[in-house]
Amino acid sequence: MASSNDNKSTEGGFQDGNSDPNDEETNELCPGFKDVDAFVKYGLGAVLSATKASAGLPQAGDDYDFYRSFPGFQEFCESQGDKLLHLMSQIMQHHGCRSHMRDRNKLTGLEERFDLVVDSNDTILERAGILLDEADGVNRSQQPVMPAGFQPPKIVVSSWNRKGSGSGSRPETFRLLHAKNVARPQLKFKEKVDNSNTPFIPKIFIKPNATKPLPSYFTNKQIRKERPEDLDVPAALADFIHQQRTQEHVEDMFAHPYQYELDHFTTPENLLSKPEVQMYKPMAETKCSFIDTLEDLVALNEKLCKLSEFAVDLEHHSYRSFLGLTCLMQISTREEDFIIDTLELRSEMYILNEAFTDPATVKVFHGADSDIEWLQKDFGLYVVNLFDTHQASRALNLARHSLDHLLKHFCNVDSDKRYQLADWRIRPLPDEMVQYARTDTHYLLYIYDSMRAQLLEFHHGQPGLLQSVWNKSKDISLKKYLKPIFTEESYLELQRKQKKSFNTQQLTAFRLLFAWRDKLARQEDESTGYVLPTHMMSKISEELPKEPQGIIACCNPVPPLVRQQVNELHLLVQQAREMPLLKAEIAAQKNKGLTPIKKSDVKLFGPHDTSRVHESDLPHFSSDGKLNNLPVKQGILFSEDDHKMDVDIQKIKVLTAPAKITLFELETKSDQTSLSVAHMKASRIIESFENPFRMYLPPSDVHINKNAKFDPSSKIFEISKRWKLQSIEQQHKELEAKRKAKEEAKEQAKKERNKAKQSYQESLQNVATVRQQAADSLKGGGKKRERVASEVGESTPKPSKKLMKSADKPQKTEPPSQESFTPFDYSQSDLSVFAGRQFLSFVQQKGSKGQKSNFGAGNRSMSYMAGKSER
């Protein structure tokens, strides 16, 4: 079927070719194809057929190995493989890529060929993308127009500098034009920049359009030159010294000079009525003047005083200056534009106060919050009768309130923001930057008229909404510039913004680095971001490097001043590492500074909560939830503090919860009989609680915060120290008690042994010995001796171990004989009786009745008693 279809198509093609060969030759794109579509279809079909053929080949594995064993299949695969490599080499040569596909090593040939194919594919696809972009009308090779004499800046593509100009257009990238070798304009200023850590004093010394005159303190600015001894003192401090010397009374030397005029300013009626919108002139037809001399500035001031409104904008630079520099001022009227070089005319800009403070002239700004402060800081200029288009945009509830949106909304102008981050200290200014500066004010007066009309229409012709915009603008003109003042707690606000939990060492490092950065920035007149950016300072404080190289490693790129003074920074880090390591607590709250520290509204105190206030600051509450001023026994830590507490708790008739270290034990010992039933029930419930932290607390149920016991300035350190002394003393007492107990036990055992010995000796006094028995036998008859012998035998105790162990048991002995005892006189006795066995036979004859046991007992008694008698 496929072959028949091919034959039909070829026959039809031949017929068509034979019918009109001339048209085919003229219309063919390439030999055999009429147009691009035909070539694409043919190529797609070839690719599909090749894909199907490749899918029909044996897969890698057992099938391929089986077919590979046949020589014919092997030769076919090698020949086709060489053809494919040759075709691939030709394609790569056509695109200018490396094409040596066949001359490769057998070991690494496969990997090298694969790398060549990957590189070639990348090159081919990149060229295809470029051609498609050119077909769409996008030329990538076009370079942006840059000022002559400047290198093209690097384009940083990020989320903050990408602008979406519309749904169908490509995002626009902002460009940061910076100058590396710009001379510092601060060196040319007639009056040095005051970076001292003192409050800002207004620079004004002439007050045009004044309703209330300027105090004489400000008018006599030359007094400082007459005091050469104060030349080295900062300006603000010298003013304070002069005030103390002359006893000069100044109502408020830091007040707004035009406070009185602005408070009594009322918006004219013509500004609250519907205006006549005047169309702006095209920028190409508007004259632009560059003001850089005093004569031109005076002429400009005269022109502005004759106008009823003009637009103002400023260009500021803050990276290479501590307080920042106002580098350019743009002023636009209905007829022309003016660009003022404020770096060159910095000390003469006060001349414009005559026009800026004229209440009959409207000054139109957009977002004047920062502009008002910059005018006061650098030039001593103040604004009366201000209209802020940003406040008007908020009142109209526009989608966005930026100047770009207003230009697009009212004037249908797309502002070029490529140079909004440029370094405006560059002199001479490139034409592109001048055009950008003109755009900010050229259309602003037309926007001012349009917004006034819309504000009236939005409020149905009533001037209430428009009046609110004028009032908000007047509040902005009342703003005062405040210098950044360094205090001991200035770092805390910046540290909170980092949202990182620092321990005492890291917090100390952050505080020291913050102070070092502020001091160096004031000395060198550089911004704190230039000296040491905040994220680098936080990184150094968090890591606490042990070596100077570690500080360098925390900064990328390394700021120049950090590289110069890395050794000083290393000393600061070492000083921070020597601090006691505690948990993440704000240690600076111990010292009272200028910045108020907010205390927590929830005032609870527990053994594991160190972020709350001390228990002495806690109010005492009664059972009904009201403040109770009755005397309450405070929580005490040690027993020696008991004598200080002279409050009688028994007098308290309510159930109170005094401030205690422990959470679950209350030491309120009130009389149970005097309490009500509810109070007694509550007391029993509270007493039934068992402290779950008892196993972690010291034996005396006192918990001491171990986090702050190494900080000498904390109260916990003192408490911990006293607790250590008390615990050591308690250990000594316990050891002494144990030693005394052992000694008492030894003495008691000794007494018991002596008592047992004494009782035993007393029991032996009534026991008749053998010799006494023999003497009794000689005196009396045989019966008597037999009776006595039996009695003695019966009464003779057997010494046992029980008698030695315990002497408390009474010894059963015969009562002593009633006859008086007389010692036997052995000198008159016949000792022959004891010779040989005669004595033994005599004894056996006398004690024939049951004498075996008694003799044995007597024998033992005789031997035992002999030993005892010696002892």
C-alpha positions in Angstrom: 0.0 0.0 0.0 2.8 2.4 0.9 4.6 1.6 -2.3 1.6 2.1 -4.4 0.9 5.4 -2.8 4.4 6.5 -3.4 4.2 5.5 -7.0 1.0 7.5 -7.4 2.5 10.5 -5.8 5.6 10.3 -8.0 3.5 9.8 -11.1 1.5 12.8 -10.1 4.6 14.8 -9.5 6.0 13.9 -12.8 2.8 14.9 -14.5 2.8 18.2 -12.8 6.4 18.7 -13.7 5.8 17.9 -17.3 2.9 20.1 -17.4 4.7 23.4 -16.5 8.5 22.9 -16.1 9.3 26.6 -16.3 7.0 27.6 -13.4 8.5 24.8 -11.3 12.1 26.0 -11.9 11.2 29.6 -11.0 9.1 28.8 -7.9 11.2 26.1 -6.3 12.9 27.0 -3.0 15.5 24.3 -3.4 15.8 21.4 -5.9 12.7 19.1 -5.5 10.8 21.4 -3.1 8.5 24.2 -3.9 8.5 26.2 -0.7 9.5 25.9 3.0 6.4 24.0 4.0 7.2 21.3 1.6 10.7 21.0 2.8 9.6 20.9 6.4 7.1 18.2 5.7 9.6 16.1 3.9 12.1 16.5 6.7 9.6 15.7 9.3 8.6 12.5 7.4 12.3 11.5 7.1 12.8 12.0 10.8 9.7 10.0 11.7 10.7 7.1 9.4 14.2 7.1 10.9 12.7 7.0 14.4 10.5 4.1 13.5 13.4 2.2 11.9 15.6 2.8 15.0 12.8 1.5 17.2 12.6 -1.7 15.2 16.3 -2.5 15.8 17.1 -5.1 18.5 17.3 -3.6 21.9 20.5 -3.7 24.0 20.7 -6.9 25.9 20.2 -10.5 25.1 18.5 -9.9 21.7 21.3 -7.6 20.5 24.0 -9.9 21.7 22.3 -12.8 19.9 22.1 -11.0 16.6 25.5 -9.6 17.1 26.9 -13.2 17.0 26.1 -13.4 13.3 28.9 -11.9 11.1 26.4 -10.5 8.6 24.6 -8.5 11.2 27.8 -7.3 12.6 29.2 -6.1 9.3 25.9 -4.3 8.6 25.9 -2.5 11.9 29.5 -1.3 11.4 28.8 0.0 7.9 25.7 1.9 9.0 27.5 3.3 12.0 30.3 4.7 9.9 27.7 6.3 7.6 25.9 7.9 10.5 29.2 9.2 12.0 30.1 10.6 8.6 26.8 12.5 8.3 27.1 13.8 11.8 30.6 15.1 11.0 29.4 16.9 8.0 26.6 18.6 10.0 29.1 19.6 12.6 31.5 21.0 10.0 28.6 23.0 8.5 28.0 24.7 11.9 31.6 25.3 12.6 32.0 22.7 15.4 34.6 20.1 16.0 33.9 17.1 13.7 36.6 14.5 14.2 34.1 11.7 15.1 35.9 8.7 13.6 39.5 9.3 14.7 39.1 8.5 18.4 40.8 6.2 20.9 39.0 2.9 21.4 39.1 3.2 25.2 37.7 6.8 25.5 36.2 7.2 22.1 32.6 6.8 23.2 32.8 9.5 25.9 34.6 11.9 23.6 32.1 11.4 20.9 29.2 12.0 23.3 30.8 15.3 24.5 31.2 16.4 20.9 27.6 15.7 20.2 26.4 17.6 23.3 28.6 20.7 22.4 27.3 20.7 18.9 23.7 20.5 19.9 24.2 23.5 22.3 25.8 25.5 19.5 23.1 24.7 17.0 20.2 25.3 19.4 21.7 28.7 20.4 22.0 29.8 16.8 18.5 28.7 16.2 17.3 30.8 19.2 19.2 33.8 17.9 17.6 33.5 14.5 14.2 33.1 15.9 14.7 36.3 18.0 15.9 38.2 14.9 12.8 37.0 13.1 10.7 38.3 16.0 12.4 41.7 15.7 14.7 41.4 18.8 18.3 42.2 18.2 20.5 40.9 21.0 23.7 42.4 19.7 22.5 45.9 20.2 24.4 47.7 23.0 22.7 50.3 25.3 23.6 53.9 24.7 26.0 55.0 27.4 27.7 58.3 28.1 31.0 58.9 26.5 33.9 58.3 28.8 32.2 55.8 31.0 32.4 52.0 30.9 29.1 50.2 30.5 27.8 49.1 33.9 27.2 45.6 34.8 23.5 44.6 34.7 22.4 42.9 37.8 19.2 40.9 37.1 17.3 40.4 40.3 13.8 40.8 41.7 14.4 44.3 43.1 15.6 45.8 39.8 13.2 44.2 37.4 10.2 46.2 36.3 7.1 44.7 34.6 6.0 47.3 32.1 3.0 45.4 30.8 1.6 42.0 30.2 2.8 41.7 26.6 6.2 43.5 27.0 9.4 42.1 28.3 10.6 43.1 31.8 12.9 46.1 31.9 16.1 45.9 33.9 17.3 49.0 35.9 20.9 50.0 35.6 23.1 51.1 38.4 25.6 53.7 37.1 28.3 54.2 39.6 31.6 56.1 39.5 34.6 54.6 41.1 36.9 57.5 40.8 34.6 60.4 41.6 36.3 63.1 43.8 34.7 63.5 47.1 32.5 66.6 46.9 32.7 67.0 50.8 36.3 68.3 50.3 35.1 71.4 48.4 32.4 72.4 50.9 33.0 75.8 52.6 31.4 74.5 55.8 32.5 71.1 57.0 29.9 68.4 57.4 29.0 68.0 61.1 28.9 64.2 61.8 29.2 64.7 65.6 27.0 62.8 67.9 25.0 65.9 68.9 21.5 67.1 67.9 20.9 68.9 64.7 20.5 72.7 64.9 18.8 74.5 62.0 21.2 76.2 59.6 18.9 79.1 58.9 20.1 82.6 59.8 17.8 84.7 57.5 14.1 84.2 57.6 12.2 85.6 54.6 8.4 85.9 54.6 8.5 85.9 58.4 5.4 86.6 60.4 7.3 85.8 63.6 10.9 87.0 63.6 13.8 84.6 63.9 15.4 84.6 67.3 18.6 86.6 67.6 20.5 83.4 68.4 20.1 82.2 64.8 20.6 85.6 63.2 24.0 86.2 64.8 25.8 83.2 63.2 29.1 85.0 63.1 29.5 84.7 66.8 31.2 81.4 66.5 34.1 83.0 64.5 34.8 85.3 67.4 35.4 82.3 69.7 38.6 80.7 68.4 38.9 78.5 71.5 35.8 76.6 70.3 36.9 75.9 66.8 37.6 72.3 67.6 34.3 71.8 69.3 31.3 70.5 67.2 28.9 73.2 66.1 26.0 72.0 68.3 28.2 71.6 71.4 29.7 75.1 70.8 26.2 76.6 70.7 25.4 75.0 74.0 28.6 76.3 75.5 27.8 79.8 74.2 24.4 79.6 75.6 25.7 78.8 79.0 28.4 81.5 78.8 26.1 84.4 77.9 23.1 83.1 79.8 21.1 83.6 76.6 17.6 82.4 76.7 16.4 80.6 73.6 12.8 79.4 73.6 13.6 76.3 71.7 16.8 76.2 69.6 15.6 72.9 68.0 12.1 74.2 67.0 10.9 74.5 63.4 11.8 78.1 62.3 8.5 78.4 60.3 6.3 76.7 62.9 4.3 79.8 63.6 3.8 80.6 59.9 2.7 77.1 59.0 0.3 76.9 62.0 -1.4 80.1 60.9 -1.3 79.3 57.1 -4.7 78.9 55.5 -5.2 77.6 52.0 -6.4 80.3 49.6 -9.9 79.9 48.2 -8.7 79.8 44.6 -6.7 76.7 45.4 -9.9 74.9 46.7 -11.9 75.6 43.6 -11.9 73.7 40.3 -8.7 74.6 38.4 -8.1 75.1 34.7 -5.9 72.2 33.6 -3.0 73.6 31.5 -1.4 71.1 29.1 2.4 70.6 29.5 4.8 71.5 26.7 6.8 68.7 25.0 10.2 68.3 26.4 11.8 68.9 23.1 10.2 72.4 22.9 11.0 73.3 26.6 14.1 75.2 27.5 16.4 73.6 30.1 18.9 75.6 32.0 21.8 74.3 34.1 22.4 76.5 37.2 25.9 76.3 38.7 26.8 79.9 39.5 25.6 82.4 42.1 24.4 84.9 39.5 22.2 82.3 37.8 20.8 81.2 41.1 19.8 84.7 42.0 18.2 85.2 38.7 16.3 81.9 39.2 15.1 83.1 42.6 13.7 86.2 41.1 11.8 84.3 38.5 10.3 81.9 41.0 9.1 84.7 43.2 6.9 86.0 40.4 5.2 82.6 39.7 2.1 81.1 41.4 3.4 77.5 41.3 6.5 75.5 40.4 7.5 71.8 40.8 10.5 70.7 42.8 12.4 67.4 43.1 15.8 66.3 44.5 18.4 63.7 43.8 20.2 62.4 46.8 23.3 60.3 47.4 23.8 58.4 50.7 26.3 55.6 50.1 29.6 57.5 50.4 28.4 60.0 53.1 27.3 59.5 56.7 24.4 61.9 56.6 23.9 61.9 52.8 24.4 64.5 50.2 21.8 66.4 48.0 23.5 66.3 44.7 20.9 67.9 42.3 17.7 69.9 42.4 15.2 70.1 39.6 12.7 72.9 39.3 10.1 73.1 36.5 7.7 75.9 35.6 5.1 76.1 33.0 7.6 77.4 30.5 11.0 76.0 31.3 13.1 73.5 33.4 16.0 74.2 35.7 18.8 71.9 36.9 20.7 73.2 39.9 24.1 71.8 40.8 23.6 71.8 44.6 27.1 70.4 45.2 28.6 73.5 43.7 26.1 76.0 45.3 25.7 74.2 48.6 26.5 77.3 50.8 24.4 79.7 48.6 21.2 77.6 48.4 19.6 79.5 51.3 18.8 82.3 48.7 15.9 80.1 47.5 14.2 80.5 50.9 12.5 83.6 49.6 10.6 81.7 47.0 10.2 78.4 48.9 8.6 80.1 52.0 6.4 82.4 50.0 2.8 81.5 51.1 1.4 82.8 47.8 3.4 80.3 45.7 2.6 76.6 45.6 5.5 74.2 45.7 4.5 70.9 44.1 6.5 67.8 45.3 5.9 64.1 44.9 6.7 62.1 48.1 8.2 65.1 49.9 8.8 63.3 53.2 12.5 62.9 52.6 12.9 66.0 50.4 11.8 68.3 53.3 14.4 66.8 55.6 17.2 66.9 53.0 16.5 70.6 52.3 16.8 71.5 56.0 19.9 69.3 56.5 22.0 70.5 53.6 20.7 74.0 52.7 18.6 75.3 55.5 15.6 75.6 53.2 12.0 75.4 54.4 8.7 75.1 52.4 5.5 76.9 53.0 2.4 76.1 50.9 3.3 72.6 49.8 1.2 70.2 47.7 2.3 66.6 47.7 1.0 64.6 44.8 1.7 61.4 46.7 -0.9 62.3 49.3 -3.3 63.2 46.5 -2.8 59.8 44.9 -3.7 58.2 48.2 -6.8 60.3 48.6 -7.9 59.2 45.1 -7.3 55.5 45.8 -5.2 55.0 42.7 -3.8 51.6 42.0 -0.2 52.7 42.7 1.1 55.9 44.2 4.6 56.1 42.5 5.6 58.9 40.2 5.9 56.4 37.3 2.3 55.4 37.7 1.1 59.0 37.8 3.1 59.8 34.6 1.6 56.8 32.9 -1.9 57.5 34.2 -2.2 61.2 33.5 0.4 61.9 30.8 0.7 58.4 29.1 4.5 58.8 29.5 6.8 55.8 30.2 9.5 57.1 32.5 13.0 55.8 31.9 14.2 54.5 35.3 17.6 53.2 34.2 19.4 55.8 36.2 17.4 56.0 39.4 20.2 54.2 41.2 23.0 56.1 39.6 25.7 58.0 41.4 24.5 61.6 41.1 27.9 63.0 42.2 29.2 62.5 38.7 30.3 65.7 37.0 29.7 66.6 34.3 26.3 64.9 34.2 25.6 62.8 31.1 22.7 63.9 28.9 20.8 60.7 29.7 20.9 61.5 33.4 19.8 65.1 32.8 16.8 63.9 30.7 15.9 61.5 33.5 16.1 64.4 36.1 13.9 66.6 33.9 11.2 64.0 33.6 10.6 64.0 37.3 9.3 67.6 37.4 8.4 68.5 33.8 5.0 66.9 33.9 4.3 67.5 37.6 2.4 70.7 37.3 0.0 69.1 34.8 -0.5 66.2 37.2 -1.1 68.8 40.0 -3.9 70.4 38.0 -5.5 67.1 37.0 -5.4 65.7 40.6 -7.0 68.8 42.0 -9.9 68.6 39.5 -10.3 64.8 40.2 -10.3 65.4 44.0 -13.2 67.9 43.6 -15.1 65.6 41.3 -14.5 62.6 43.5 -16.1 64.6 46.4 -19.0 65.9 44.3 -17.6 69.4 44.0 -17.0 69.8 47.7 -13.5 70.9 48.8 -13.3 68.6 51.8 -11.1 66.0 50.2 -8.9 68.5 48.6 -8.5 70.4 51.9 -7.4 67.2 53.6 -4.6 66.8 51.0 -3.5 70.4 51.7 -3.5 69.6 55.5 -1.5 66.5 55.1 1.0 68.3 52.9 1.3 71.0 55.5 2.1 68.4 58.1 4.8 67.1 55.9 6.3 70.6 55.6 6.4 70.7 59.4 8.7 67.8 59.6 12.2 68.4 61.2 15.4 66.7 60.4 16.9 64.7 63.2 20.5 63.5 63.2 21.2 59.8 64.0 22.3 59.8 67.6 24.4 57.0 69.0 23.5 55.6 72.4 24.5 52.5 74.3 21.3 50.8 73.3 21.1 51.9 69.7 22.2 48.5 68.5 19.1 46.8 70.1 16.7 48.0 67.5 18.9 46.9 64.7 19.5 43.5 66.4 15.7 43.0 66.7 15.3 43.5 63.0 17.8 40.7 62.3 15.3 38.2 64.0 18.2 36.1 65.3 18.6 34.8 68.8 22.1 35.7 70.1 23.8 34.6 73.3 25.7 37.1 75.5 28.9 36.6 73.6 27.3 37.2 70.2 25.3 40.1 71.5 28.4 41.7 72.9 30.2 41.3 69.6 27.2 42.9 67.8 27.2 45.8 70.2 31.0 46.4 69.9 30.9 46.1 66.1 28.0 48.5 65.9 29.8 51.1 68.0 33.0 50.6 66.0 31.1 51.0 62.7 29.3 54.2 63.9 32.5 55.8 65.1 34.5 55.1 62.0 31.6 56.1 59.7 31.4 59.5 61.4 35.2 60.0 61.2 35.5 59.0 57.6 32.2 60.5 56.5 31.1 57.2 55.0 27.8 55.4 55.4 27.5 52.6 57.8 26.6 50.3 54.9 29.9 51.2 53.2 32.0 50.7 56.4 30.4 47.3 57.3 27.1 46.2 55.9 24.6 45.0 58.5 24.4 41.4 57.2 28.2 41.1 57.4 28.2 42.5 60.9 25.5 40.0 61.9 27.5 37.2 60.3 30.7 38.1 62.2 28.8 38.3 65.5 27.2 35.0 64.9 30.4 33.1 63.9 32.8 34.9 66.4 35.9 34.0 64.3 39.0 33.2 66.3 41.4 34.5 63.6 41.5 37.7 61.5 41.2 35.5 58.4 37.8 34.4 59.7 36.5 37.9 59.7 37.6 38.4 56.1 35.9 35.1 55.2 32.6 36.4 56.7 32.6 39.4 54.3 32.1 39.0 50.6 33.1 41.3 49.1 35.4 42.6 51.8 34.8 46.3 52.5 37.9 48.4 52.2 37.8 49.8 55.8 37.3 46.3 57.2 40.4 45.1 55.4 42.4 48.0 56.7 41.3 47.6 60.4 40.8 43.8 60.6 43.1 43.6 63.5 41.0 46.0 65.6 37.9 44.0 64.7 39.7 40.9 65.8 40.4 42.4 69.2 36.7 43.3 69.5 35.7 39.8 68.7 38.2 38.4 71.2 36.7 40.8 73.9 33.3 39.4 73.2 34.5 35.8 73.4 35.7 36.5 76.9 32.2 37.2 78.2 30.4 34.5 80.2 28.3 32.4 77.9 24.6 32.7 78.7 21.4 32.0 76.9 19.8 34.4 74.4 18.8 37.2 76.8 18.9 40.9 76.2 21.7 41.8 78.7 21.4 45.5 77.9 18.1 45.7 79.7 20.0 45.8 83.0 21.3 49.3 82.2 18.9 52.1 81.9 19.5 54.0 78.7 17.7 56.7 76.7 15.7 54.2 74.7 12.7 52.9 76.7 12.3 49.2 76.8 8.8 47.9 76.7 8.0 45.5 79.5 5.7 42.5 79.0 2.1 43.0 79.9 1.9 39.5 81.3 3.7 39.7 84.6 4.3 36.1 85.7 7.3 34.8 87.5 8.3 31.2 87.5 11.5 29.2 88.2 12.1 28.6 84.5 11.1 32.0 83.2 14.0 34.5 83.2 12.5 37.0 80.7 10.0 38.6 83.2 10.5 41.2 85.8 11.7 40.6 89.3 9.3 39.3 91.9 9.6 42.6 93.9 8.0 44.5 91.0 4.9 42.3 91.0 1.6 43.6 92.4 -0.2 41.4 95.0 -3.7 40.3 94.2 -6.4 39.1 96.5 -8.7 36.2 95.9 -11.2 38.4 94.1 -8.6 39.7 91.6 -8.2 43.2 93.0 -5.0 44.7 94.2 -4.3 43.9 97.8 -2.2 46.3 99.9 -2.1 44.0 102.9 1.3 42.9 104.1 2.4 39.7 102.5 5.5 37.7 103.3 7.8 37.8 100.3 9.5 34.7 98.9 12.9 34.1 100.6 15.7 32.0 99.4 17.7 31.4 102.5 17.0 30.8 106.1 19.1 33.7 107.4 16.6 36.0 105.8 13.9 34.9 108.1 14.8 37.4 110.8 14.3 40.3 108.3 10.6 39.4 107.8 8.7 41.1 110.6 5.3 40.8 109.0 2.8 38.8 110.9 1.1 36.6 108.3 -1.4 35.3 110.8 -3.1 38.7 110.7 -4.0 38.2 107.0 -7.5 36.9 106.7 -7.6 36.3 102.9 -6.0 33.7 100.7 -3.1 35.4 99.0 -0.5 34.3 96.4 2.8 35.9 97.3 5.6 36.2 94.9 7.6 32.9 95.2 10.4 31.2 93.5 8.5 27.9 93.5 5.4 27.6 91.5 3.3 25.1 93.3 4.0 25.7 97.0 2.5 28.6 98.9 3.9 29.5 102.3 0.8 31.3 103.5 0.1 29.9 106.9 -3.2 31.3 107.7 -5.5 30.0 110.4 -7.7 27.3 108.8 -10.5 28.0 111.3 -10.7 31.7 110.3 -10.9 30.9 106.6 -14.2 30.5 104.8 -15.3 27.2 103.4 -14.4 28.3 99.9 -11.0 29.5 101.0 -10.3 26.2 102.9 -11.4 24.2 99.9 -9.1 26.2 97.6 -6.3 25.8 100.1 -6.7 22.1 100.1 -6.7 22.0 96.3 -3.6 24.0 96.1 -1.9 21.9 98.8 -2.8 18.8 96.8 -0.6 19.9 93.8 2.7 18.2 93.5 5.5 20.1 92.0 6.6 18.2 88.7 10.0 20.0 88.9 10.8 18.7 92.4 13.3 16.2 91.0 15.3 19.0 89.3 15.3 21.4 92.3 17.8 21.5 95.2 17.0 19.7 98.4 15.7 22.9 100.1 13.2 23.4 97.3 15.0 26.5 96.0 15.5 27.0 92.3 18.3 29.3 91.1 18.6 30.4 87.5 21.8 28.9 86.3 21.8 31.0 83.1 22.8 34.2 84.8 24.9 32.9 87.8 28.1 33.8 86.0 27.1 37.4 85.3 28.5 39.5 88.1 26.2 42.4 87.4 23.0 40.3 87.9 21.1 39.7 91.1 21.0 36.0 90.3 24.8 35.9 90.5 24.7 37.1 94.1 21.9 34.7 94.9 23.8 31.8 93.3 26.9 32.8 95.2 25.1 32.8 98.5 23.4 29.5 97.6 26.8 28.0 96.9 28.1 29.1 100.3 25.0 27.8 102.0 25.1 24.5 100.2 28.7 24.0 101.1 27.9 24.9 104.7 25.0 22.5 104.7 27.3 19.7 103.4 29.7 20.4 106.2 26.9 20.3 108.7 25.7 17.0 107.3 29.2 15.5 107.5 29.6 16.7 111.0 26.3 15.2 112.0 27.2 11.8 110.5 30.6 11.9 112.3 28.9 12.6 115.6 26.4 9.9 115.0 29.2 7.4 114.4 31.0 8.4 117.6 27.8 8.1 119.6 27.2 4.7 118.2 30.7 3.6 119.2 30.3 5.0 122.7 26.9 3.2 123.1 28.4 -0.1 121.9 31.3 0.4 124.4 29.0 1.1 127.2 26.9 -2.0 126.4 30.1 -4.2 126.4 31.2 -2.8 129.7 27.8 -3.3 131.2 27.7 -6.9 129.9 31.2 -7.5 131.4 30.1 -6.1 134.8 26.9 -8.1 135.0 28.8 -11.3 134.1 31.4 -10.7 136.8 28.6 -10.1 139.3 27.0 -13.4 138.4 30.2 -15.3 138.9 30.7 -14.1 142.5 28.1 -16.6 143.9 29.5 -19.5 141.9 31.5 -22.0 144.1 34.8 -23.1 142.7 36.3 -26.6 143.0 38.5 -25.7 145.9 35.5 -24.3 147.8 33.6 -27.6 147.1 36.6 -29.6 148.4 36.8 -27.5 151.5 33.1 -27.9 152.2 33.4 -31.7 151.7 36.1 -31.9 154.4 34.1 -29.9 156.9 30.9 -31.7 156.5 29.8 -35.4 156.2 29.5 -37.4 153.1 25.8 -36.7 152.7 26.3 -33.1 153.2 29.1 -33.1 150.8 27.0 -35.1 148.4 24.1 -32.6 148.8 26.5 -29.7 148.6 28.2 -31.2 145.6 25.0 -31.8 143.9 23.8 -28.3 144.7 27.0 -26.8 143.5 26.9 -28.9 140.4 23.3 -27.9 139.8 24.0 -24.2 140.5 27.2 -24.0 138.4 26.3 -22.2 135.2 27.6 -23.1 131.9 29.4 -20.3 130.3 27.9 -19.6 126.8 28.1 -17.1 124.0 24.7 -15.7 124.8 26.1 -14.5 128.2 28.8 -12.6 126.4 26.5 -11.0 123.9 23.8 -9.8 126.2 24.0 -9.0 129.8 20.5 -7.9 130.3 19.1 -11.4 130.9 19.2 -12.3 134.6 21.4 -15.2 135.6 19.6 -17.9 137.5 21.8 -18.7 140.5 21.3 -20.2 144.0 20.9 -17.8 146.8 24.1 -17.5 148.8 24.6 -19.8 151.8 23.5 -18.4 155.1 26.6 -19.7 156.9 29.4 -17.3 157.4 32.4 -18.1 155.1 35.8 -18.7 156.6 38.8 -19.2 154.4 40.4 -22.7 154.6 43.8 -23.0 156.2 45.8 -25.2 153.8 48.8 -25.3 156.2 46.9 -27.8 158.4 45.5 -29.9 155.6 46.9 -33.2 154.4 48.1 -32.5 150.9 48.7 -36.2 150.2 45.1 -36.5 149.3 45.8 -34.8 146.0 48.6 -37.1 145.0 48.1 -39.6 142.2 44.6 -40.8 141.4 43.4 -40.8 145.0 41.7 -37.4 144.5 40.0 -38.4 141.3 38.6 -41.6 142.9 37.4 -39.6 145.8 35.5 -37.3 143.7 34.0 -40.1 141.7 32.9 -41.9 144.8 31.2 -38.8 146.3 29.4 -37.8 143.1 28.3 -41.2 141.8 24.7 -40.1 141.1 24.7 -38.3 137.8 28.2 -37.0 138.3 29.4 -37.5 134.7 27.7 -34.4 133.4 28.5 -32.5 136.5 32.1 -33.5 136.5 32.4 -32.5 132.9 30.8 -29.2 133.7 33.0 -28.8 136.8 36.0 -29.7 134.9 35.2 -27.1 132.3 34.3 -24.7 135.0 37.6 -25.2 136.7 39.6 -24.7 133.6 37.5 -21.7 132.6 37.4 -20.1 136.0 41.2 -20.4 136.3 41.5 -18.3 133.2 38.9 -15.8 134.3 40.4 -15.5 137.8 43.7 -14.4 136.3 41.9 -11.8 134.2 
